[in-house]
Amino acid sequence: MKKVLLVFIFSTLMCTAQQTKKGILNFKKIGFLYNNVDEDSFLSADKDYTYTSDVYKFQFFYDLGKWKSLDFDLIVQPQKQTIKHQLINEQFVTPR
């Protein structure tokens, strides 16, 4: 259900992005990043430790202006990050 809601929000934003608005903070680009990570990686497979991570990040790019041949942008990136980890090796885990 969350993925359907996100697709609806982005399709609505893409439809309204064609209108030109005058104001101080009109974004010129938007982006979305979803990242899912766990310990089953070909680089580092650790049997003593488990972790998972989910990241949802929105990116808004605002045009601040130009100076000579340089363009200045402001990037706002709110994100939600959930990380779960656990040490599972009995030799390292204490009773408390």
PLY file of the C-alpha trace (Angstrom):
ply
format ascii 1.0
element vertex 96
property float x
property float y
property float z
element edge 95
property int vertex1
property int vertex2
end_header
0.00 0.00 0.00
2.88 2.37 0.78
4.43 1.82 -2.65
1.12 2.58 -4.38
0.82 5.79 -2.35
4.36 6.86 -3.28
3.72 6.20 -6.98
0.54 8.29 -6.77
2.36 11.18 -5.09
5.14 11.21 -7.67
2.75 10.98 -10.61
0.85 13.95 -9.18
4.05 15.94 -8.71
5.17 15.16 -12.25
1.85 16.37 -13.64
2.01 19.67 -11.78
5.72 20.22 -12.47
4.95 21.49 -15.97
3.44 24.70 -14.62
5.78 27.64 -14.15
5.42 29.31 -10.78
6.98 32.53 -9.65
8.39 32.57 -6.16
11.54 32.15 -4.17
11.63 28.38 -3.56
10.45 26.59 -6.70
12.23 23.30 -7.12
13.68 22.52 -10.51
14.22 18.77 -9.90
12.91 16.19 -7.47
14.17 12.72 -6.70
13.43 9.67 -4.60
15.85 7.04 -3.28
14.96 3.70 -1.73
17.71 1.49 -0.36
17.44 -1.94 1.29
20.58 -3.56 2.75
21.20 -6.76 4.70
24.20 -8.81 5.81
24.05 -11.22 2.86
26.58 -9.40 0.73
29.23 -10.84 -1.53
31.74 -8.37 -0.05
31.29 -9.14 3.63
29.20 -12.07 4.82
29.52 -12.06 8.63
28.08 -15.05 10.50
28.43 -13.36 13.91
26.40 -10.25 13.17
23.09 -9.54 11.45
21.73 -6.23 10.25
19.15 -4.77 7.92
18.70 -1.21 6.79
15.88 0.56 4.94
16.33 4.11 3.66
13.67 6.33 2.09
15.01 9.66 0.88
13.36 12.55 -0.96
15.55 15.03 -2.84
14.51 18.56 -3.78
16.81 20.72 -5.90
16.30 24.49 -5.77
17.97 26.98 -8.08
19.69 29.70 -6.03
21.16 31.64 -8.92
24.11 32.11 -11.21
27.39 33.95 -10.86
29.60 34.24 -13.92
29.77 30.66 -15.23
28.73 28.95 -11.94
25.25 27.68 -11.06
24.30 27.49 -7.38
21.75 24.95 -6.18
20.30 24.11 -2.78
19.60 20.42 -2.16
17.14 19.43 0.59
17.11 15.71 1.42
14.70 14.60 4.14
15.01 10.90 4.86
13.71 8.07 7.01
16.28 5.43 7.92
15.55 2.22 9.83
18.43 0.03 10.99
18.13 -3.26 12.89
21.23 -5.06 14.10
22.07 -7.93 16.43
25.22 -9.68 17.60
24.52 -13.44 17.46
27.84 -15.06 18.35
27.59 -16.68 21.81
31.23 -15.91 22.63
30.66 -12.15 22.41
27.17 -11.92 23.96
27.06 -11.32 27.72
24.18 -12.60 29.92
22.95 -9.10 30.72
0 1
1 2
2 3
3 4
4 5
5 6
6 7
7 8
8 9
9 10
10 11
11 12
12 13
13 14
14 15
15 16
16 17
17 18
18 19
19 20
20 21
21 22
22 23
23 24
24 25
25 26
26 27
27 28
28 29
29 30
30 31
31 32
32 33
33 34
34 35
35 36
36 37
37 38
38 39
39 40
40 41
41 42
42 43
43 44
44 45
45 46
46 47
47 48
48 49
49 50
50 51
51 52
52 53
53 54
54 55
55 56
56 57
57 58
58 59
59 60
60 61
61 62
62 63
63 64
64 65
65 66
66 67
67 68
68 69
69 70
70 71
71 72
72 73
73 74
74 75
75 76
76 77
77 78
78 79
79 80
80 81
81 82
82 83
83 84
84 85
85 86
86 87
87 88
88 89
89 90
90 91
91 92
92 93
93 94
94 95
